[in-house]
Amino acid sequence: MPDDDLAPLRAQPAAPLRAQPAAPLRAQTAKGTDRPRTGRKVLRTAVSAALIAAAFGFALPHVASYRSVWASMQAMTWPHVLLVGTAAAASMVAYWITIRAVLPWIRLRQAAAVSLGSNAVANSLPAGGALAMGISWVMLSSWGLSTADYVLYTLVTGIWNVFTLLGLPVLALLVMATASRPDAALITAAAVGVALLAAAASGLGLLLHSRAFALRAGRALQRPLAAAARLARRPPPADVAGALLGFRDRAGALLTARGWRITAATVASHLTLWLVLLACLRATGLSQAQVPWQTSLAAFAFIRLLTALPITPGGLGITELGLIGLLATGASHPVSVQVTAAVLLYRAVTYLPPIPLGALACLVWRHAPALISTSPHARAPQARAHETTPSGPHRTSPPDEAATTGRPAVVLPGAPRSGHAVADEAGGSVDDVAGQLGQWAVMVPGVAAQD
């Protein structure tokens, strides 16, 4: 189905899932919950710092000294270094393609800016997911994405990410059976993954195909979700059934048009990340006999599922200990050193580059937005005078549709805006998006986690 069939998707308003208007909610939050929120943030930061310090200062040196790890890395040949670098770059690009699978009208360099900018925050700050959401929102909104469409984009990518995380242990169990007998931990993770994946996929399928099921599910979930919201100290959702119906209508149109692309891109992004780990294992001299690729996939799948809700920024410390523990179990000390070197190298090339690259992307977007995108807002008002619609202010077609199809592209009204202007004006919009995603996070944990 062509991308033009997404027009109704971007034109419809989303059913907001919130208990009360944004302004009163923010006022109530400011008056009554600032101190508890501050306390939770301080505690979360302290716990993250303690876990990271314990992992890198105490646990890892007991497995292998940093001196021996560095010596193992220095022994890598230039072809291996090139292999690791290429795999890491391919992993980053794979996620940019995933963003474009959901938002086909943006360009690859725009997807790169969104991905790098949000990952830079998520990887460098405790509970940086909420700030990362803000970064991606102000970037995408500066290119014309509406609040409703951003919430839909976040939910769909999050749900597909959860599906993939649940499915990876199952895949790992199947491939492990070709190499050795899977251990109890992998069998348990795969069984849990199968059960949750089947339940989630069935529920989503019924939701998308049956309006009556969406209504019944919303009514049945109203009270339990209100109780969960109170425990999470979030405003209880006012109309779960209405929110599910709104999501059903909008997500159904998107998935009908691009469901297979989103699925393929999401799975590919996870598998290319695993290939980085495999490249690092081989680069540090570990052979198939020492660490089979099946074992590396199983360890990768288990740890990705374990760190789906990161306690530390990007799972720092927990991911390293988990991978080393699984890959070096029963190995000799020299092999344990090589495994530690491979895991630390893998984390270095996947965790660290987005931080400076993301900072650079944010600076370019803010001060030289034309280098990233020729946004529809950047066109002269005369060129946009004929592009009106009675259906409302949401964009209903890609920016270049008028040039490619002969039909006028509908864009957001108003004067041209730069990324700088949007960043200055978007505070209320970010709060609005955070409120909607925060309510959805009560319904779908791990999909739209907010601070």
N, C-alpha and C positions, 0 to 999 in steps of 0.2 A: 504494500500500500504506500503511495507516495506521501512525502512529508506534508503536503498541503492538506491532507486529511486531519492534521492536528489542529486546524483552525478552530473547530468548536471547542477543543480542549482548552486553548488559551483564551478563548472568549468568555467561558463560563466563570462565574465567581465561585470560589471555594466555600464550602460550608464551614465556618470557623468553629473550632471546638474550644469554647471558653465559657466561663461562668458569668462574666460580666465585662463591660467595656474596658478597653485597654487603659484609659486614663485613670478611672477609679481604682483599677487593679494596681496600677503603679503607685498611686497615692497610698493605698492601703499597705502595699509592700514597704514603701519608704517609711511609714509611720511605725508599723508593727513588727517587721521582720528583718530590719537592717542588721541588728546586732546578732541574731541567730545565724543569718547568712554569713556575716563576717566571721563569726566563730567557726562555722563549718568550713569556710575557705581556709582559715588559718590551720585548722586541724588537718584538712586534706593535704595542704602543702607540707605540713610537718610529717605526716605519715608517708607521703611520697618521697620526701627527702631522706627519711630514715630508711625506707626500703631500698632506695638507690644506693645510699652509703653502705648499707649492710651487704648488698649484692656485690658491689665493686670493691669495697674495702675489706670485706671479710670472707665472703663465700667463694668468689672466683679465685683469689690467690691461693686458696686451699686446694683447688683443682690443678692450677698451673700458675707459675709465677709470670708476671708481666714481662720479665726479661726473656724468658723462654718463648713466650707468645710472640714477642717482637722479632726474635731471631727466626721463628718459623715463618713469619710474614716476609722478612727480608730474603728468605730463600726462594721466594716465588720468582718464576721466570717472567720476562716481558710478555710473551704470548698469554700467559695466565693472567697477568695484570690487565691486558687488553680484553680478555674474555670476561673478567669480572666487571670491568667498566662498561663494556657493551651490554651485558646482562642488566646492570643497574639502570642504565639509560633506557633500555627497552621496557623495564618495569615501570618507570615513570611515565613513559609515553603511553603505555597500555592503559593507565588510569585516565589520562587525558582523553583517550578514545572512549572510555566508559562514560565520561561526562558528555561527550558529543553524541553518544548513543541515545541519551535522554533529551539533550538539548541540541538537535541537529543544526539549528540555525546559527550557533556560535562557531567561530573558527578555532582551529587547533591551538593557536597561540593564546586565544582567550581562555580555553579550557586549561592550558598550561598555567596561566597566571592565577586562575581560581584555585587549582590544585596546589601549586607551590605556595601561594600566599596563605591558604588555610592550613596546610601541613606545617608551615614554618611556626605558626602559633601553637598548633596542637602538639608539636614535638618539643616545644621549648617552655611551655607553661603548664603547671599542674591544673588539671580539669580545663585544659585549653579548648575543649570541644565547643563550648558556647562562644568563645571569642573567634574561633575558626569559622563557626557558622556566620558570625557577623561580618567577617572579612569576605567570605564568598557571597553573602547577600548584597553588600554594597557594591561589589564588583559587577555581579550579574544585573542588579537593578540599574546600574549606570548604562547598561547596554539594552535596557528596555524590558527586563523580565519583571512581571508583576509579583506581588506578595503571594497570591494564590498559586501561581506557577512555581515559585521557589519552594513553597511548602510541599507541593506535589513532587517536584524534582528530588527533594531531600528524602521524602518518604519512600519513593520508588527505589532510588539508589540504595537507601538503607535496608529496605526489605529484601532486595535482591542480594545485598551483601550478607545479610543474615542467612538467607537460603544457601548461599555458597559456603559460608562457614560451617553450617550444619551438614552440608553434603560432602565436604572435603574428608572428614574422618571415615565416611563410608567408602569413598574412593580409595583412601589410603589402606583400609582394611582389605579391600579386594586385591590391590597390588601387593600388599605385604604377604598375602597367601601364596604368591608366586615365588617368594624369596625365603621365607621362614615362617614359623608359627607366630602369629600375632600375640602380643602380651595382653594381660588382662586390662590394662589401662586403655589401650587402643580399642579393644573389643567393647569396653564400657562406653567410651566416647562415641564409637560408631553406632552402638545401639541407641544411645540417647539422641544422637544426631538423626538417625532414621525416624525415631518416634516423633521428635519435634518437627522435623522437616515434613513428614507426612501430614501431621496435624496442621501445620502452618499452611502448607500448599493446598490442602483440602479446604481449609477455612477461607483462604484467599480466592480459590476457585468458586466456591459457593457464593462468596460475597460479590464477585464480579458478574456472576451469571444469574443471580436471583435477587431481585429487589425485595421480595418478601423475607428472604433469609437475612438480608442486611437490616431490615426493620426489626425482626425478631431478635437478632444478635445485639443490636443497639439497645433495645429495651432490657434484655437480659443482663447486659454488661453495665447498665447505668449505675446501679447501687454498688457492685463490687469495685468499679473504677472510682466512684466517689470516695469509697473507703480507702482505696490505694492512694488517691490524691491527697487525702488528709494525712496519711502516714508519710508521704513524700513532701508534705508541706507545700502543696500546690493547690490552686483553686480547683474545685471539683468541676468536671465537664458538665455543661448544662444540657446538651442535647447530643448524646452519643449516636443515636439513630440517625439524626440529620447529618452528622459529620460523616458517618459511614456511607450514607447515600451520596453525599457530595464527592467523597473519595472514590466511590464506585463509578460514578458517571465519568469523572475526569480521568482516573487511572485506566478505566476500561478503554477509553479512546486512545490513550497513549500506548497501552500494551498491545492493542489490536494492530496499531500501526508499526510499532517498533519493539515489540516484546522479545522477538528472537535476537535482535541486535543487542538489546540490553543484556540478555542472558549470556550471549556469547562473549560480549565485552567484559562483563563482570567476572566470568569464569577465567577468561584469558588473563585478566589483571592479577588474579590470585596465583595462577600457575606461573606467570612470568616472575612473580616475586619469589616463588619457590625455586625457580631456575637460578635466581641469584644466589640463594643458599647453596644449591648444588654446585654452581660454578666456584664458589668460595671453598667448598670442601675439596674439590679436585685441585684447585689452585694451590692449596696448602699441602698437597702431596698425598691426600687420602684416596686410596683406590676403591674400586667397587667391592673388593673382598673385605676391606676394612670397614667401610660405611656404604652399604648398598644404597642406590638411589631410592629404592622402595622405603628403606628406613628413614631417609631424610624427608620424604614426602609425608610419612606417618607422623614424624616429630613436628614438622611444619604445621600439619593440619591440627594436631592436638593443641599446640601452643597458640595458634591463631584463634581457635575456639575458646581457649582458656582466657585469653586477653581481649575478648570481644568488648568487654567493658573495662577499659584500662584504669588501673588504680594510679599508676604513674604516667607521666607524659609519654605517649607512644608505647606504653608497656615497658619502659626502660627498666632494666634490672631483672624484671620478671621473665621477659622473653629470653634474655641471654642465659639465665640460670636454667630455665626450662629446656631450652634446646640443648645446652651442654649436658644436662643431666640425662636426657633421653638418648642423645647420640653417643655419649661416652660411657654408658653403663657397661660395666664388665670389661672395659678396654684397658690396655696397658698404659703406663704413664706417658710414654712418647706419643701414643695415639691420642690420649686425652689432651696433651698440649696442642696437637694439631687441630683437634676438634674445637678447642677453645679459641685458637687463632682464627679458624674458619668462621665461627659464630660471631666473634667480635668484628671481623672484617665485613661479614654480611650486614651486621647492624650499622657499621660505620658508613658503608656505601649506600644504604637505604634510608638511614635515619638522619644523618648529618647534612647531606647536600641540599635537601629542601629548605633548610633554615636560611642559609645565605641567599640561595636562589629565590626563595619566597620573599625575603626582604627586598631583594632587587626588583622582583615582579611588582611588589606593592609600590615601590618608589616610582617605577616606570608608569604604572597605571595612574598614580596620583598626579604626577608632574608632566608626563608625556604620554597621555592616553592614546594618541594617534598611532604610536608605535605598536600598540597591541590590537586596536580595533578601530575600524571606521564605523562607529556606532551610528544608528539611524538618527540619534539626537544631534550628531555633528553636522548633519546636512542643513542647508539654509532653509529658513522658514518658507520661502517661496516654493522650494521643491516639495515641501510637505503640505502645501495649502490644499491640494486636491485630495489628500489621503485622509478622508474622514469616514466615520461609520456611525450609525445610530446605536450600535450594540454596546458602546462603552469605550473606556480608555485602554483596555488591555490590547497588547499586540496580538494579532491573530495570524500572522504569517512571518516567515523569516525576513530579515532586513532587505535582502536582495530579490525578493519575490517579484517585485514590479518589473525588474529588468529581465527576469528569466521566464516569466509566465505571461506578461502583458497585463496582469491584473494589478490594481493599486494595492500596495502593502499598507496595512493599518498599523500605526505606531502610536505610542503614548503621546498625548498632546503636550504642549508647552514649548518653551524656548529651548534651544540646544543647551545641553549640559555637559560639562566635563566630568571626569572622574573625581576631580578635586571638589567640585560643587556638590556632587552626590554624597561624597563622604561627609561633608559638612552638614548636609540636610537630612541624613538618613537615620538620625538617632531614634525618632519615633517609629520609623519603619522597622528598624532592627528589634525594638521592643515588641512590636506587633508580631513579627515573625517568631521571636523567641517565645512569646506567649502561646502562639498556636502550636509550635513544635513541642513546647513544654507539656501542653495538654496531651498531645499525641504520644509523648514519651511514656505517659502513664499507661496508655493502651498497648503500645508496642515497645517494650523495653529494649534498649540497644539500637533502635532505629534512629531516634531523634533525641539522643541524650543531651540534656541541657544542664547548665549550672544551676 
